[in-house]
Amino acid sequence: MIRKFLTAAALCLGMAAPAMSEPLAKDVFGQFRSASQGPAVSIGFYSKGCGQGFVQLPETGPSWQAMRLSRNRNWGHPELVNFLIGLSRAAQQAGWRGLYIGDLSQPRGGPMISGHASHQLGLDADIWMLPPSSLTLSPAQRESISSVSAVSRNGTALSPNFNGGHMAILRAAARDRRVERVFTDPVVKVAMCQMETGNRAWLRKIRPLNGHDYHFHVRMACPKGSICRDQDPPPPGDGCAEAVEWVKNRIDPGRVKPSPPDPNYRHPRSYRLSELPAQCRTVAAAP
């Protein structure tokens, strides 16, 4: 019955329904241990795509360490890797030893077996809120150490973990012309709005998002030569009033009117290979 329904729905939309026996894209892209050859190209959208010619962020550098190495998610478009190395140097200028860098993408991007809905184009990266105490952690230590939250337990104020280095690093990320958005907790956004006394234009790129108090998420714009689609631009203005509303809603959840779930939403882990951009099948088939 389900198979017949999917087939009928696809015919109505003028497209072929993916076979139920077809592998899930997450299982295909989750198996690769290395990137495909060729020029670096990001393909599709942040939550529905893949990539060719990715490079690996070195596990350790003079100003960074890649964390959770067992996931093999320290791959990305060269623009992203170049940006992260530069941001880690900016972190040193802000008084930190460097950066602990979490997930980027898989070797060929694509949906992941677990975790993220995005991070598929090699253009997203999670950066820990924990200032590094050492840049010589062993692989085992990088599996066991945890980040810290920049927000208090009740979610309405900064925690003592937040410091001026966070402000400087987030500002440096948002000011980079290659960056499209920086996602962080709304409490952190409000604090930065209050702290900034100069040019506030960069604050527009800082977008409030729940679940981003232990790390912040940098998203690069689609690089030249790629065939991916950027998000729509953020709304005009610095976005500070919006972040204040997020925090007010945490203080008084009764202010929030529940919205009905989108019946058409599917998590990217449910996509089959044929539902990704056609070029992703070429990437998946490459040696």
C-alpha positions in Angstrom: 0.0 0.0 0.0 2.8 2.5 0.9 4.7 1.6 -2.2 1.6 2.2 -4.4 0.9 5.5 -2.6 4.5 6.8 -3.2 4.4 5.7 -6.8 1.0 7.4 -7.4 2.2 10.6 -5.7 5.3 10.7 -7.7 3.5 10.3 -11.0 1.2 13.2 -10.0 4.2 15.3 -9.5 5.8 14.2 -12.8 8.7 12.4 -11.2 9.7 8.8 -10.6 9.3 7.5 -7.1 12.5 6.0 -5.6 12.4 2.3 -5.3 11.9 1.1 -1.7 14.9 -1.2 -2.3 17.1 1.6 -3.3 19.8 2.4 -0.7 19.4 5.4 1.6 21.7 8.2 0.6 23.0 8.3 4.2 24.2 4.7 3.9 25.9 5.4 0.6 27.7 8.5 1.7 28.4 7.4 5.2 30.6 4.5 3.9 33.3 6.6 2.1 36.7 7.0 3.8 38.1 9.4 1.2 37.0 12.1 -1.1 36.4 11.7 -4.9 38.9 13.2 -7.3 38.4 16.3 -9.3 37.9 20.0 -8.8 36.3 21.0 -5.5 32.6 21.4 -6.1 29.7 21.7 -3.6 26.5 20.3 -5.1 22.9 21.0 -4.1 21.8 22.5 -0.8 23.1 22.4 2.7 20.6 19.7 3.7 20.3 17.9 0.4 23.5 17.5 -1.5 27.1 16.3 -1.7 30.5 17.3 -2.8 33.5 16.5 -5.0 37.2 17.2 -4.4 36.9 17.8 -0.6 40.0 18.1 1.5 40.6 16.9 5.0 41.2 19.4 7.8 44.5 18.1 9.4 43.8 16.4 12.7 46.2 18.8 14.5 47.7 22.2 13.6 49.5 25.0 15.3 46.2 26.6 16.3 43.6 23.9 16.2 42.6 20.3 16.8 39.9 18.3 15.0 37.7 16.5 17.5 35.8 13.2 17.4 38.1 11.8 14.8 36.3 8.4 14.8 33.4 10.1 12.9 35.6 10.9 9.9 33.8 14.2 9.5 36.7 16.6 9.3 36.3 17.0 5.5 35.1 20.0 3.5 35.5 22.3 0.6 39.0 23.8 0.5 37.4 27.3 1.2 35.9 26.0 4.5 39.2 24.4 5.6 41.1 27.6 4.7 38.6 29.6 6.6 38.8 27.4 9.7 42.6 27.6 9.8 42.4 31.4 9.6 39.8 31.6 12.3 41.9 29.5 14.6 44.7 32.1 14.2 42.2 34.8 15.0 41.3 32.8 18.2 45.0 33.0 19.2 44.9 36.7 18.7 41.8 36.8 21.0 43.8 35.1 23.8 42.9 31.5 23.2 45.4 28.8 22.3 43.3 28.1 19.2 40.1 26.2 18.4 38.7 22.8 19.0 36.8 22.0 15.8 33.9 19.6 15.6 32.1 18.2 12.6 32.5 19.5 9.1 31.3 17.0 6.5 31.9 13.5 5.4 34.6 12.8 2.7 32.0 13.2 -0.1 29.4 15.2 1.9 25.9 13.9 1.7 23.4 12.9 4.4 25.0 11.5 7.6 24.1 8.2 9.3 23.5 10.2 12.5 23.3 13.7 13.7 23.1 16.7 11.4 20.5 17.5 8.9 22.9 19.9 7.1 26.7 19.7 6.8 26.2 18.0 3.4 28.1 20.4 1.1 31.4 20.7 2.9 30.5 24.3 3.8 29.3 23.8 7.5 31.5 23.5 10.6 30.8 23.2 14.3 33.3 25.0 16.6 33.4 24.2 20.3 32.8 26.9 22.9 35.5 25.3 25.0 38.8 27.3 24.9 41.5 24.7 24.3 43.6 23.8 27.3 46.0 21.8 25.1 46.6 21.3 21.4 48.3 18.0 21.9 45.3 15.9 22.8 45.5 12.2 21.8 42.8 10.7 19.6 41.4 9.0 22.6 41.2 12.2 24.6 39.4 13.9 21.7 36.7 11.2 22.0 36.1 11.7 25.7 36.5 15.4 26.3 33.4 17.5 26.1 32.7 21.1 25.3 31.1 23.6 27.8 27.9 25.6 27.5 28.1 29.4 27.1 24.6 29.6 28.6 23.3 29.0 32.1 21.3 25.9 32.9 18.0 27.8 32.8 18.8 29.0 29.3 18.2 32.7 30.0 21.6 34.1 30.8 25.3 33.6 29.9 27.2 31.1 31.9 30.6 31.9 33.5 32.2 30.0 30.6 31.5 32.8 28.2 34.4 35.3 27.8 35.6 38.0 25.6 37.4 35.5 23.4 34.0 34.1 22.3 32.9 37.6 21.3 36.1 38.2 19.3 36.0 34.8 17.5 32.3 35.0 16.6 32.8 38.5 15.3 35.8 37.5 13.2 33.8 34.6 11.7 30.8 36.8 10.9 33.0 39.5 9.3 34.5 37.1 6.8 33.0 37.8 3.4 32.8 34.0 2.6 30.5 33.3 5.6 26.8 33.3 5.0 25.6 32.6 8.6 26.8 31.9 12.1 24.3 30.0 14.3 24.6 30.4 18.1 22.3 30.3 21.1 19.9 33.3 21.3 21.3 34.2 24.7 24.8 34.5 23.2 23.4 36.6 20.4 21.7 39.0 22.8 24.9 39.4 24.8 26.9 40.2 21.7 24.3 42.8 20.7 24.7 44.4 24.0 28.5 44.3 23.9 29.0 45.7 20.4 29.5 49.5 20.5 30.9 50.0 17.0 29.8 48.8 13.5 26.9 46.4 14.0 26.6 45.2 10.4 28.2 41.8 11.2 25.5 41.0 13.8 23.1 40.4 10.9 24.9 37.1 10.1 24.7 35.9 13.7 21.4 33.9 13.8 19.8 32.6 17.0 19.2 28.8 17.1 18.5 26.4 19.9 21.0 23.7 20.5 24.0 25.9 19.8 25.3 26.7 23.3 28.1 24.1 23.4 29.3 25.1 19.9 28.6 27.6 17.3 28.0 26.7 13.6 29.6 28.5 10.7 28.0 28.2 7.3 29.9 29.3 4.2 28.3 30.8 1.1 28.4 28.7 -2.1 31.9 29.0 -3.5 32.8 30.1 -7.0 32.7 27.1 -9.4 30.2 25.1 -7.3 26.6 24.2 -8.2 25.0 24.7 -4.9 22.3 27.1 -3.7 22.7 29.6 -0.9 20.1 30.2 1.7 17.9 33.3 1.3 19.6 36.4 2.9 18.9 37.0 6.6 16.2 39.6 7.3 17.3 43.2 7.2 18.7 44.7 10.4 21.0 43.3 13.1 18.5 40.7 14.3 18.9 41.6 17.9 15.2 42.2 18.6 14.5 38.7 17.2 17.0 37.1 19.6 15.5 39.0 22.6 12.1 37.4 21.7 13.7 34.0 21.7 14.9 34.5 25.2 11.6 35.9 26.4 9.9 32.8 25.0 12.2 30.7 27.1 11.4 32.7 30.2 7.6 32.4 29.5 6.9 29.5 27.2 3.2 30.4 27.3 4.0 33.3 24.9 4.6 30.7 22.1 1.7 29.6 19.9 2.4 26.1 18.7 2.5 25.8 15.0 1.2 22.6 13.2 4.0 20.3 11.9 4.8 20.5 8.2 3.3 17.3 6.7 5.7 17.5 3.8 8.9 17.6 6.0 11.3 14.7 5.8 14.5 14.4 7.6 17.5 14.3 5.2 18.4 10.8 6.6 15.3 9.5 4.8 16.4 10.6 1.3 17.3 7.9 -1.2 20.2 8.3 -3.5 18.0 9.2 -6.5 16.5 12.1 -4.6 19.7 13.9 -4.3 21.0 16.1 -7.2 21.9 13.9 -10.2 25.6 14.9 -9.9 25.7 13.2 -6.5 25.2 9.8 -8.1 28.4 10.5 -10.1 30.2 11.4 -7.0 29.0 8.3 -5.2 30.1 6.1 -8.2 33.6 7.6 -8.4 36.6 5.6 -7.2 
